[in-house]
Amino acid sequence: MPPEIEKIRETLPKRKEDPKDKIQPKASPDDMQYTVQLASLGDKQKAEELISRLIDKGYPAYYYEVNVKGRIYYRIRCGRFLERGEAEIYGRKLQKEAGIKGFVSRIE
């Protein structure tokens, strides 16, 4: 850069940093996390009982509450994975060991 332009730049007031300038890029599909969904129950107590049984067997189970057309459901899920393939392998393991068939779902 020519020296004249550098001198002009030095005399300009410094611009305050705006938080909007630090916009983070949106996550790519590869950054999504996945889980294995085992059930979706309308009864919270039954959902908690199933989770308790799975945790007692050593599985990292939890539920995710959703509202579908005004009704609350408790989606029973197990594990968190960065790659869909890892979740698919874990789902097959759950089916073989615990006898529960699930499907891979993105974590919201």
Number of C-alpha atoms within 10 A of each C-alpha: 5 6 8 8 9 10 10 9 11 9 8 8 7 8 6 6 8 7 7 7 7 8 7 7 6 7 8 7 9 9 10 14 17 22 25 28 25 22 17 17 17 14 11 15 11 12 20 17 11 18 20 16 12 17 14 11 12 9 16 14 23 19 21 14 14 14 9 8 6 7 8 15 19 21 19 21 24 25 17 19 19 15 16 19 12 16 24 19 12 20 23 17 14 19 13 11 10 12 10 14 15 20 14 21 17 17 15 7
